[in-house]
């Protein structure tokens, strides 16, 4: 090492200047730092040419040095201690020479200076070794210097000691190191003491010097002390050395048990504590596709496997606890442990009914639920809720009643959703059922919105019930086990317990917040699976709630079809081939092109025993060994087209529906040999087929139903001949996406909802609320409400209800008139409805229709507004002509008056007539004889008006899209703006005293004082939308 000559020289001279020592070998000077001492040593040194410092403690420049430190210089050989004294080995700080003693360690060639007293805190110290120091053989020394700074304050924090092996159970000897840490600002660890006999260690206990071997159960106690004398509290760590493997001591259900409830959990108790992380499905399993959650009770050493869904009934299950299960020490079970039990032979779910069905009532109801289990195990209990939540027995939610009856469920005023189900003694649970009650002793308010119809209790409802269009039907499934009909739409899943007369259900939204389109449905009792455009969703309560099953985690994969075969679930996916689950749909593997599928774009799937059929965009792939290998059938094997979209089996035949790119491509293919070969049927070979573009196939015996572009085809001879039908004959492009046959009824899923025939296809009726914007509401004398529905795709319809919204009837204008026609205005006279359309349409209460046209004297067919009062009918045309009939519409004549751009309807109060249009409001105060147009000059906020209404007091209200609502109390002579709302797109009174103002984005405003004040209702109050048109109160 090169000696630090410059520092040494400077340090010595500084000390000399302070009068502590001499400089450059001059006189020694006297020290005021007190005396010093040194020890002689017997040291033998190797031959060296000069003495050099090889190490210094504290190191040069070190900080935070304990005040109790010693200063040690290590040399390359022995030092002549006679040359070491307070003038040749100098330690100074704070202007003082530090007194102390010197000693040499001959084994390390080190000389240590031990201060007589502790050093000062937060002080800079210098160390100078002069050239007066010599080697033991007189070797010269060039000198050395260093410096350090002591810690700023006393160290009061004790060190912490950590064992290298955590306490716990082990099955082998553990080598434990005790690691002391005094922190970056501490004085450093001075020593660690420990005991292994249970005693509390002290400074006289065994000092730690190396790893401690623990080969038996031991309590290790220990603590450390730092150089400041701080001692940590004694710590204790338990080590259990266990080499005995655990055993299974008891099981529930017992081995060989029978009549086990299908809701039971499996419990296994062990002889000792088990490492909980080893209790996983791979180590604790149940056959028959059972998966579930495993919990552990450390107090009883018991593991509980709770199945995710009910066990299969009348089935022997085997439970296996594998050797992957270990105790806390890591000892595995000596050998796998298995036991069996058999579930209850009752496989039928109970059926619960309400003695008061859901509906509209004028007084409270007392409901009794009655469970019927047929000849099964008997009803055990019923659970129900009245707050809209889903009832559950595990975890418990709702009111639970033991036995087969729950009585005196009180339904009070307001809207109440009663949901319920029963469980029998075998553990079978039925699908959740629902009854919706609306009870009002003060009538109902109906509201038309851009997304449906809303109904509220009373004249100024606090909240609403929504009747929203579910969208186009894409799938039908009938569950014979409980008689429930399911309908999957582009917005969710809906179910009916009365053959489609009424539907209950819910729209579903995926992870991205958009509606889930349901492509296919599997339903059996309380178990429901739906294939959606984002994946597979499963329900164990009949569709009351769903959880995502596929794909696992986040992300989405479009699933076009779902099939079940025992515990196996098969999915047709668009992009991932065929997904297969052996555990009821909780985990999946894939069959893809790598396994022989011709394409990973699979549109439909069928399972028949060990044979799997996969319809793809490039042909039909068939596996007869459960998916191990595939063969593919194409047009070379007789398929009509390789783009296969639909499959069905029935009457010994396999049916494959294709849909090519062009109109003449595609068709129906039939195989009588399990798919070995096919014969094809197309429009050209079988004229009864409605189209070659086939979307769905259903088979019932020899009856075959095909949904296709342009309609539906029906065969009663297994597909040899067909008859075609068009559910919407007025629409040249009715694409039937889904079909279902229920006896004499045929259902066809097509835009905008679905269609039904009860006479084999001769006549069809549109069912379900169609998509569109609901506008005007008119009320007949017999209580029937009529709603105007405008649909941008030509499906304008009249929607009516005779029972305050329990059921709705849809009459499509195309169906009535034989061609697509728009609805522009509605009016009612008695019980007869009048529609402004391409002519004036009269709809009688018995459903008969009559269209008044130019042949009856109308000047043109485009009718913007219509008004009827008995035989007196007025029609306002698109060109502004006002035509009048006084003979019930047999003949019309021109009144000679004109209003241009009529668009918002007509309001009449006695002889006062008001017509809203783009240039203002035309007012007649002489019973239609003459009109004057009121504009901004008369006080209207703006000339363009959207609608007009008159309340029971004769006050007139006009809506403008961008300005406030205007009111007139002088028969339309002058108007003034209302303070609220700021704008409105429609005003209505429905012949009463209340004013309803519909806005485009602020919901509904209701006034009971002629517009002086308003109550606002929005989607936050469960209105179907904030885009509102009209309101109507019905007593």
Buried (B, 14 or more C-beta within 10 A) or exposed (E): EEBBEEBBBBBBBBBBEBEBBBBEEEEBBEBEBEEBEBEEBEBEBEEBEEBBBEEBBBEEEBEBBBBBBBBBBBBBBBBBBEBBBBBBBBBBBEEBBBBBBBBBEBEEBBBBBBBEEEBBEEBEBBBBBBBBBBBBBEBEBBBBBBBBBBBEEEBEBBBBBBBEBEBBBBBEEBEBEBBBBBEEEBBBBBBBBBBBEEEEBEEEBEEBEEEBEBEEEBBBBBBBBBBBEBBBEBBBBEBBBBEEBBBBEEBBBEEEBEBBBBBBBBBBBBBBBBBEEBBEBEBBBBBBBBBBEBBBEEEEBBBBBBBBBBBBBEBBBEBBBBBBBBBBBBBBBEEBBBBBBBBBEBBBBBBBBBEBBBBBBEEBBEBEBBBEBEEBBBBBBBBBBBEEEBBBBEEEBBBBBEEBBBEEBEBEBBBBBBBBBBBBBBBBBBBBBBBBBBBBEEBBBBBBBBBBBBBBBBBBBEBBBBBBBBBBBBBBBBBEBBEBBBBBBBBBBBBBBEBBEBBBBBBBEBEEEEBBBBBBBBBBBBBBBBBBBBBBBBBBBBBBEBEBBBBEEEEBBBBBBBBBBEBBBBBBBBEBBBBBBBBBBBBBEBBBBEBBBBBBBBBBBBBBEEBBBBBBBBBBBBBBEBBEEBBBBBBEBBBBBBBBBBBBBBBEBBBBBBBBEEEEBBBBBBBBEBBEBBBBBBBEEBEBBBBBBBBBBBBBEBBBBBBBBBBBBBBBEBBEBBBBBBBBBBBEEBBBBBBBBBEEBBBBBBBBBBBBBBEEBEEBBBBBBBBBBBBBBBBBEEEBBBBBBBBEEBBBBBBBBBEBBBBBBBBBBBBBBEEBBBBBBBBBBEBBBBBBBBBBBBBEBEEEBBBBBEEBBBBBBBBBBBBBEEEBBBBBBBBBBBBBBBEBBEBBEBBEBBBEBBBBBBBBBEEBBBBBBBBBBBBBBEEBEEBEBBBEEBBBBBBBBBBBBBBEEEBBBBBBBEBBBBBBBEBBBBBBBBEBBEBBBBBBBBBBBBBBBBBBEBBBBBBBEBBEEBEBBBBEBBBBBBBBBBBBBBE
